[in-house]
Amino acid sequence: MKYEKTKEVLNQLVADLSQFSVVIHQTHWYMRGPEFLTLHPLMDDYMDEINDQLDVISERLITLDGAPYSTLKEFAENTGIPDEKGTFSRTIPERMEILVKGYRYLADLYQKGIEISGDEGDDSTQDIFIANKTDIEKKVWMIQAKLGKAPELDPEYVTH
């Protein structure tokens, strides 16, 4: 079948983007502290961006004659992003670290997709993966800057 491995990455992204949207939503609901009024509405923007990516990824999978996961059970069984019960005990920096970890995971998955779709000759999907990875890397940079850190996308060149 055509683009079989690309479709696998697309469906992995369906599960992971769905899960990560919930992780961001948890941050949105459970954060407390002096930055609440600024960060609470920002999490809406983050969720919107992830949900936009999810829609594009799912529609591309359907375009390639694939079938995206579409149930909570499928998302939970297939995601690589950890799940944890919400709690008010986490600080805002801890919540931001969780987001960075999730964004890094997605960037790595997009990179895998870039390579696989390139090998399979699916330039259109590769273009989607490249654009989304670029957006994700920018989020890593911005959250890391908020935490007073370098983006740390290139482990060979890390300055604090």
Residue frames as a rotation matrix with the C-alpha (Angstrom) as fourth column:
MET 1
0.575 0.818 0.000 0.00
0.818 -0.575 0.000 0.00
0.000 0.000 -1.000 0.00
LYS 2
0.041 -0.545 0.837 1.12
0.520 -0.704 -0.484 3.51
0.853 0.455 0.255 -0.77
TYR 3
-0.234 -0.279 0.931 2.61
-0.430 -0.830 -0.356 5.66
0.872 -0.484 0.074 2.01
GLU 4
0.440 0.498 -0.747 2.00
0.333 0.682 0.651 2.96
0.834 -0.535 0.134 4.63
LYS 5
-0.230 -0.601 -0.765 4.69
0.951 0.028 -0.308 4.14
0.206 -0.799 0.565 7.09
THR 6
-0.887 -0.015 0.461 3.70
0.021 -1.000 0.008 7.77
0.461 0.017 0.887 6.59
LYS 7
0.072 0.994 0.083 0.12
-0.287 -0.059 0.956 6.87
0.955 -0.093 0.281 7.50
GLU 8
0.283 -0.042 -0.958 1.39
0.782 0.589 0.205 5.16
0.556 -0.807 0.199 10.66
VAL 9
-0.758 -0.593 -0.270 3.17
0.645 -0.626 -0.438 8.35
0.091 -0.506 0.857 11.72
LEU 10
-0.626 0.607 0.489 0.10
-0.291 -0.764 0.576 10.41
0.723 0.219 0.655 10.88
ASN 11
0.398 0.842 -0.365 -2.07
0.060 0.373 0.926 8.20
0.915 -0.391 0.098 13.09
GLN 12
-0.122 -0.522 -0.844 0.51
0.950 0.184 -0.251 8.30
0.286 -0.833 0.474 15.87
LEU 13
-0.945 -0.231 0.232 0.27
0.192 -0.965 -0.179 12.07
0.265 -0.124 0.956 15.67
VAL 14
-0.093 0.977 0.190 -3.53
-0.208 -0.206 0.956 11.86
0.974 0.050 0.223 15.89
ALA 15
0.496 0.246 -0.833 -3.21
0.651 0.530 0.544 10.04
0.576 -0.811 0.103 19.22
ASP 16
-0.316 -0.760 -0.567 -0.40
0.948 -0.230 -0.220 12.25
0.037 -0.607 0.793 20.52
LEU 17
-0.837 0.073 0.542 -1.88
0.043 -0.979 0.199 15.59
0.545 0.190 0.816 19.49
SER 18
0.240 0.970 -0.028 -5.20
-0.013 0.032 0.999 14.57
0.971 -0.239 0.020 21.06
GLN 19
0.425 -0.159 -0.891 -3.44
0.856 0.392 0.338 13.63
0.295 -0.906 0.302 24.30
PHE 20
-0.634 -0.763 -0.127 -1.25
0.764 -0.593 -0.252 16.74
0.117 -0.257 0.959 24.32
SER 21
-0.387 0.598 0.702 -4.29
-0.065 -0.777 0.626 18.98
0.920 0.196 0.339 23.92
VAL 22
0.678 0.624 -0.388 -5.59
0.285 0.264 0.921 17.44
0.677 -0.736 0.001 27.16
VAL 23
0.013 -0.767 -0.642 -2.21
0.997 0.055 -0.046 18.02
0.071 -0.639 0.766 28.87
ILE 24
-0.818 -0.265 0.511 -2.36
0.310 -0.951 0.003 21.69
0.485 0.161 0.859 27.86
HIS 25
0.094 0.941 0.324 -5.96
-0.105 -0.314 0.943 21.87
0.990 -0.123 0.070 29.04
GLN 26
0.543 0.028 -0.840 -4.91
0.755 0.421 0.502 20.45
0.367 -0.907 0.207 32.40
THR 27
-0.585 -0.792 -0.174 -2.26
0.806 -0.545 -0.230 23.17
0.087 -0.275 0.957 32.65
HIS 28
-0.579 0.465 0.669 -4.95
0.010 -0.817 0.577 25.72
0.815 0.341 0.468 31.78
TRP 29
0.453 0.888 -0.075 -7.25
0.018 0.075 0.997 24.49
0.891 -0.453 0.018 34.55
TYR 30
0.737 -0.120 -0.666 -4.78
0.631 0.475 0.613 23.68
0.243 -0.872 0.426 37.31
MET 31
-0.319 -0.911 0.260 -2.31
0.675 -0.412 -0.613 26.54
0.666 -0.020 0.746 37.24
ARG 32
0.850 0.445 -0.282 -2.12
0.514 -0.584 0.628 28.98
0.115 -0.679 -0.725 40.11
GLY 33
-0.060 -0.899 -0.434 0.22
0.905 -0.233 0.357 31.83
-0.422 -0.371 0.827 40.82
PRO 34
-0.064 -0.004 -0.998 1.15
0.099 -0.995 -0.003 35.38
-0.993 -0.099 0.064 39.92
GLU 35
-0.851 -0.313 -0.422 1.36
-0.366 -0.223 0.904 34.61
-0.377 0.923 0.075 36.19
PHE 36
-0.479 0.723 0.497 -2.09
0.535 0.690 -0.488 33.04
-0.696 0.032 -0.718 36.04
LEU 37
0.405 0.760 -0.508 -3.82
0.068 -0.580 -0.812 35.97
-0.912 0.294 -0.287 34.33
THR 38
-0.001 -0.492 -0.871 -1.24
-0.906 -0.368 0.209 35.96
-0.423 0.789 -0.446 31.53
LEU 39
-0.858 -0.511 -0.051 -0.72
-0.490 0.783 0.383 32.22
-0.156 0.354 -0.922 31.09
HIS 40
-0.374 0.785 0.494 -4.31
0.128 0.572 -0.810 31.02
-0.919 -0.239 -0.314 31.50
PRO 41
0.646 0.656 -0.392 -5.54
-0.303 -0.251 -0.919 32.62
-0.701 0.712 0.037 28.24
LEU 42
-0.110 -0.771 -0.628 -2.27
-0.979 -0.025 0.203 31.72
-0.172 0.637 -0.752 26.49
MET 43
-0.737 -0.128 0.663 -3.08
-0.170 0.985 0.000 28.04
-0.654 -0.113 -0.748 27.06
ASP 44
0.411 0.905 0.111 -6.22
0.042 0.103 -0.994 28.56
-0.911 0.413 0.004 24.95
ASP 45
0.525 -0.308 -0.794 -3.96
-0.828 -0.403 -0.391 29.67
-0.199 0.862 -0.466 22.10
TYR 46
-0.590 -0.798 0.127 -1.70
-0.764 0.602 0.233 26.65
-0.263 0.041 -0.964 22.62
MET 47
-0.346 0.552 0.759 -4.69
0.121 0.828 -0.547 24.28
-0.930 -0.098 -0.354 22.54
ASP 48
0.673 0.617 -0.407 -6.03
-0.280 -0.296 -0.913 25.96
-0.684 0.729 -0.027 19.39
GLU 49
0.088 -0.728 -0.680 -2.70
-0.993 -0.117 -0.003 25.49
-0.078 0.675 -0.734 17.63
ILE 50
-0.805 -0.369 0.464 -2.46
-0.394 0.918 0.047 21.81
-0.444 -0.145 -0.884 18.61
ASN 51
-0.015 0.890 0.456 -6.09
0.184 0.451 -0.873 21.23
-0.983 0.071 -0.170 17.60
ASP 52
0.607 0.141 -0.782 -5.44
-0.666 -0.445 -0.598 22.92
-0.432 0.884 -0.176 14.24
GLN 53
-0.460 -0.831 -0.313 -2.48
-0.886 0.411 0.213 20.60
-0.048 0.375 -0.926 13.69
LEU 54
-0.630 0.292 0.720 -4.64
-0.070 0.901 -0.427 17.63
-0.774 -0.320 -0.547 14.69
ASP 55
0.465 0.880 -0.094 -7.26
-0.131 -0.036 -0.991 18.57
-0.876 0.473 0.099 12.11
VAL 56
0.378 -0.408 -0.831 -4.71
-0.922 -0.247 -0.298 18.95
-0.083 0.879 -0.470 9.30
ILE 57
-0.701 -0.692 0.175 -2.97
-0.689 0.720 0.083 15.69
-0.184 -0.062 -0.981 10.25
SER 58
-0.353 0.653 0.670 -6.27
0.036 0.726 -0.687 13.75
-0.935 -0.218 -0.280 10.45
GLU 59
0.656 0.641 -0.398 -7.52
-0.330 -0.231 -0.915 15.14
-0.679 0.732 0.060 7.15
ARG 60
-0.021 -0.736 -0.676 -4.22
-1.000 0.023 0.006 14.31
0.011 0.676 -0.736 5.45
LEU 61
-0.785 -0.231 0.574 -4.47
-0.348 0.932 -0.101 10.74
-0.512 -0.280 -0.813 6.77
ILE 62
0.159 0.922 0.353 -7.99
0.102 0.341 -0.935 10.45
-0.982 0.185 -0.039 5.35
THR 63
0.548 -0.016 -0.836 -6.78
-0.747 -0.458 -0.481 11.92
-0.375 0.889 -0.263 2.05
LEU 64
-0.451 -0.809 -0.377 -4.22
-0.884 0.462 0.066 9.09
0.121 0.363 -0.924 1.88
ASP 65
0.195 0.666 -0.720 -7.03
-0.451 0.713 0.537 6.53
0.871 0.219 0.439 2.44
GLY 66
-0.806 -0.450 -0.384 -6.13
0.168 0.448 -0.878 6.10
0.567 -0.773 -0.286 6.09
ALA 67
0.360 0.926 -0.116 -8.45
0.315 -0.003 0.949 5.97
0.878 -0.378 -0.293 9.08
PRO 68
-0.462 -0.593 0.660 -7.54
-0.382 -0.539 -0.751 8.26
0.801 -0.599 0.022 12.00
TYR 69
-0.690 0.216 -0.691 -8.05
0.696 0.461 -0.551 7.16
0.200 -0.861 -0.468 15.57
SER 70
-0.491 0.579 0.651 -11.26
-0.158 -0.794 0.587 8.77
0.857 0.185 0.481 16.76
THR 71
0.664 0.690 -0.288 -12.05
0.185 0.222 0.957 7.48
0.724 -0.689 0.020 20.24
LEU 72
0.543 -0.442 0.714 -10.67
-0.817 -0.474 0.328 8.33
0.193 -0.761 -0.619 23.65
LYS 73
0.769 -0.226 0.598 -9.76
-0.102 0.880 0.464 4.67
-0.631 -0.418 0.654 24.06
GLU 74
0.731 -0.511 0.453 -7.71
0.654 0.331 -0.681 4.68
0.198 0.794 0.576 20.83
PHE 75
0.549 -0.544 0.635 -5.96
-0.319 -0.838 -0.442 7.89
0.773 0.040 -0.634 21.81
ALA 76
0.582 -0.272 0.766 -5.10
-0.796 -0.002 0.605 6.52
-0.164 -0.962 -0.218 25.27
GLU 77
0.787 -0.236 0.570 -3.91
0.159 0.970 0.182 3.15
-0.596 -0.053 0.801 23.93
ASN 78
0.602 -0.502 0.621 -1.67
0.783 0.220 -0.581 4.69
0.155 0.836 0.526 21.27
THR 79
0.864 -0.272 0.424 -0.23
-0.235 -0.962 -0.138 7.91
0.446 0.020 -0.895 22.67
GLY 80
0.121 -0.896 -0.426 3.37
0.728 0.372 -0.575 8.22
0.675 -0.241 0.698 23.76
ILE 81
-0.427 -0.188 0.884 2.60
-0.290 -0.898 -0.331 11.26
0.857 -0.398 0.329 25.93
PRO 82
-0.807 0.043 -0.589 2.16
0.501 0.577 -0.645 10.46
0.312 -0.816 -0.487 29.61
ASP 83
0.104 0.929 0.356 -1.06
0.022 -0.360 0.933 11.04
0.994 -0.089 -0.058 31.48
GLU 84
-0.804 -0.286 -0.522 -1.43
0.498 0.155 -0.853 12.13
0.325 -0.946 0.018 35.08
LYS 85
0.230 0.920 -0.319 -4.26
0.950 -0.141 0.279 13.17
0.211 -0.367 -0.906 37.35
GLY 86
0.102 -0.115 0.988 -4.65
0.175 -0.976 -0.131 16.92
0.979 0.186 -0.080 37.72
THR 87
0.263 -0.075 -0.962 -3.42
0.964 0.044 0.260 18.54
0.023 -0.996 0.084 40.89
PHE 88
0.906 0.083 0.416 -3.01
0.094 -0.996 -0.007 22.08
0.413 0.045 -0.910 42.15
SER 89
0.770 -0.620 -0.149 0.30
0.218 0.037 0.975 21.20
-0.599 -0.783 0.164 43.80
ARG 90
0.076 -0.771 0.632 2.43
0.992 0.124 0.032 21.74
-0.103 0.625 0.774 40.66
THR 91
-0.084 -0.202 -0.976 4.03
0.194 -0.964 0.183 25.16
-0.977 -0.174 0.120 40.25
ILE 92
0.832 0.360 -0.422 3.72
-0.280 -0.384 -0.880 27.11
-0.479 0.850 -0.219 37.03
PRO 93
-0.020 -0.886 -0.464 7.39
-0.988 -0.052 0.143 26.40
-0.151 0.461 -0.874 36.13
GLU 94
-0.631 -0.160 0.759 6.76
-0.208 0.977 0.034 22.68
-0.748 -0.137 -0.650 36.67
ARG 95
0.405 0.858 0.315 3.74
0.231 0.238 -0.944 22.87
-0.885 0.455 -0.102 34.38
MET 96
0.663 -0.227 -0.713 5.80
-0.692 -0.550 -0.468 24.69
-0.286 0.804 -0.521 31.75
GLU 97
-0.472 -0.871 0.137 8.46
-0.783 0.486 0.388 21.96
-0.404 0.076 -0.912 31.96
ILE 98
-0.240 0.489 0.838 5.76
0.211 0.869 -0.447 19.35
-0.948 0.070 -0.312 31.28
LEU 99
0.797 0.555 -0.240 4.69
-0.065 -0.316 -0.947 21.31
-0.601 0.770 -0.216 28.21
VAL 100
0.185 -0.814 -0.550 8.27
-0.955 -0.280 0.093 21.57
-0.230 0.508 -0.830 26.95
LYS 101
-0.618 -0.414 0.668 8.67
-0.350 0.906 0.238 17.82
-0.704 -0.087 -0.705 27.33
GLY 102
0.196 0.797 0.572 5.49
0.378 0.476 -0.794 17.22
-0.905 0.372 -0.208 25.32
TYR 103
0.817 0.059 -0.574 6.48
-0.423 -0.616 -0.664 19.69
-0.393 0.785 -0.478 22.63
ARG 104
-0.230 -0.962 -0.147 9.92
-0.897 0.151 0.416 18.05
-0.378 0.228 -0.898 22.34
TYR 105
-0.416 0.177 0.892 8.26
0.112 0.983 -0.143 14.66
-0.903 0.041 -0.429 21.95
LEU 106
0.655 0.745 0.128 6.08
0.264 -0.067 -0.962 16.04
-0.708 0.664 -0.241 19.14
ALA 107
0.497 -0.557 -0.666 9.08
-0.801 -0.589 -0.105 17.69
-0.334 0.585 -0.739 17.43
ASP 108
-0.577 -0.731 0.364 10.87
-0.565 0.679 0.470 14.33
-0.591 0.065 -0.804 17.43
LEU 109
-0.112 0.626 0.772 7.81
0.418 0.734 -0.535 12.59
-0.902 0.262 -0.344 16.02
TYR 110
0.836 0.359 -0.415 7.47
-0.167 -0.554 -0.816 15.22
-0.523 0.751 -0.403 13.30
GLN 111
-0.018 -0.921 -0.390 11.15
-0.920 -0.138 0.366 14.68
-0.391 0.366 -0.845 12.47
LYS 112
-0.597 -0.111 0.795 10.51
0.000 0.990 0.138 10.96
-0.802 0.082 -0.591 12.13
GLY 113
0.417 0.859 0.297 7.58
0.427 0.104 -0.898 11.79
-0.802 0.502 -0.323 9.86
ILE 114
0.563 -0.310 -0.766 9.73
-0.666 -0.719 -0.198 14.12
-0.489 0.622 -0.611 7.76
GLU 115
-0.512 -0.858 0.026 12.22
-0.717 0.444 0.537 11.32
-0.473 0.257 -0.843 7.18
ILE 116
-0.497 0.373 0.784 9.63
0.306 0.920 -0.244 8.61
-0.812 0.119 -0.571 6.50
SER 117
0.618 0.782 -0.078 7.46
0.225 -0.271 -0.936 10.71
-0.753 0.561 -0.344 4.20
GLY 118
0.275 -0.629 -0.727 10.60
-0.850 -0.513 0.122 11.75
-0.449 0.585 -0.676 2.34
ASP 119
-0.727 -0.559 0.398 11.65
-0.372 0.809 0.455 8.12
-0.576 0.183 -0.797 1.91
GLU 120
-0.283 0.719 0.635 8.16
0.597 0.650 -0.470 7.26
-0.751 0.247 -0.613 0.66
GLY 121
-0.856 -0.166 0.489 8.06
0.507 -0.453 0.733 10.24
0.100 0.876 0.472 -1.70
ASP 122
0.239 0.970 -0.034 5.07
0.938 -0.222 0.265 11.93
0.250 -0.096 -0.964 -0.08
ASP 123
-0.682 -0.619 0.390 6.14
0.560 -0.784 -0.268 15.55
0.471 0.036 0.881 -0.50
SER 124
-0.039 0.751 0.659 2.78
-0.144 -0.657 0.740 17.00
0.989 -0.066 0.134 0.55
THR 125
0.852 0.318 -0.417 2.76
0.317 0.320 0.893 15.24
0.417 -0.892 0.172 3.91
GLN 126
-0.029 -0.944 -0.329 6.44
0.986 0.026 -0.163 16.01
0.162 -0.330 0.930 4.38
ASP 127
-0.519 -0.100 0.849 5.63
0.215 -0.976 0.016 19.70
0.827 0.191 0.528 3.90
ILE 128
0.561 0.782 0.273 2.96
-0.181 -0.206 0.962 19.49
0.808 -0.589 0.026 6.64
PHE 129
0.684 -0.362 -0.633 5.41
0.708 0.537 0.458 17.74
0.175 -0.762 0.624 8.98
ILE 130
-0.387 -0.897 0.215 8.10
0.827 -0.441 -0.350 20.37
0.409 0.043 0.912 8.33
ALA 131
-0.248 0.361 0.899 5.74
-0.108 -0.932 0.345 23.30
0.963 -0.012 0.271 8.97
ASN 132
0.785 0.619 -0.017 4.35
-0.079 0.127 0.989 21.77
0.614 -0.775 0.149 12.16
LYS 133
0.383 -0.729 -0.567 7.81
0.907 0.413 0.081 20.89
0.175 -0.545 0.820 13.49
THR 134
-0.534 -0.571 0.624 8.90
0.493 -0.809 -0.319 24.48
0.687 0.137 0.714 12.90
ASP 135
0.160 0.693 0.703 5.91
-0.356 -0.623 0.696 25.76
0.921 -0.362 0.147 14.89
ILE 136
0.875 0.144 -0.462 6.57
0.304 0.579 0.757 23.27
0.376 -0.802 0.463 17.70
GLU 137
-0.043 -0.975 -0.218 10.25
0.942 0.033 -0.333 24.24
0.332 -0.220 0.917 17.92
LYS 138
-0.418 -0.044 0.907 9.23
0.012 -0.999 -0.043 27.89
0.908 -0.007 0.418 18.25
LYS 139
0.674 0.706 0.216 6.99
-0.271 -0.036 0.962 26.94
0.687 -0.707 0.167 21.20
VAL 140
0.571 -0.557 -0.603 9.92
0.787 0.581 0.208 25.14
0.235 -0.593 0.770 22.84
TRP 141
-0.465 -0.784 0.412 12.05
0.643 -0.618 -0.452 28.25
0.609 0.055 0.792 22.43
MET 142
-0.146 0.468 0.871 9.36
-0.285 -0.863 0.416 30.53
0.947 -0.188 0.260 23.85
ILE 143
0.873 0.474 -0.113 8.55
-0.055 0.327 0.943 28.37
0.484 -0.818 0.312 26.88
GLN 144
0.303 -0.854 -0.423 12.23
0.918 0.380 -0.110 27.77
0.255 -0.355 0.899 27.57
ALA 145
-0.494 -0.458 0.739 12.82
0.319 -0.886 -0.335 31.54
0.809 0.071 0.584 27.42
LYS 146
0.399 0.729 0.556 9.99
-0.398 -0.409 0.821 32.01
0.826 -0.549 0.126 29.93
LEU 147
0.941 -0.091 -0.326 11.84
0.307 0.634 0.710 29.52
0.142 -0.768 0.625 32.16
GLY 148
0.699 -0.708 -0.096 15.10
-0.595 -0.651 0.471 31.49
-0.396 -0.272 -0.877 31.70
LYS 149
0.069 -0.643 0.763 16.68
0.137 0.764 0.631 28.80
-0.988 0.060 0.141 29.52
ALA 150
-0.632 -0.320 -0.706 18.02
-0.684 -0.197 0.702 28.43
-0.363 0.927 -0.095 26.00
PRO 151
0.323 0.820 -0.473 15.83
-0.942 0.327 -0.077 26.45
0.092 0.470 0.878 23.57
GLU 152
-0.330 -0.580 0.744 18.24
-0.636 0.720 0.279 23.49
-0.697 -0.381 -0.607 23.83
LEU 153
0.814 0.570 -0.111 17.19
-0.430 0.463 -0.775 22.17
-0.391 0.679 0.622 20.41
ASP 154
0.588 -0.723 -0.364 20.85
-0.171 0.328 -0.929 21.62
0.791 0.608 0.069 19.53
PRO 155
0.971 -0.138 -0.196 22.56
0.232 0.330 0.915 19.78
-0.061 -0.934 0.353 22.40
GLU 156
0.157 -0.968 0.196 25.97
0.961 0.104 -0.254 20.65
0.226 0.228 0.947 20.90
TYR 157
-0.672 -0.332 0.662 25.27
0.314 -0.937 -0.151 24.34
0.671 0.106 0.734 21.40
VAL 158
0.456 0.809 -0.372 23.60
0.700 -0.068 0.711 25.02
0.550 -0.584 -0.597 24.72
THR 159
-0.755 -0.600 0.266 24.17
0.299 -0.675 -0.675 28.35
0.584 -0.430 0.689 26.44
HIS 160
0.126 0.814 -0.567 22.26
0.960 0.045 0.277 29.49
0.251 -0.579 -0.775 29.49
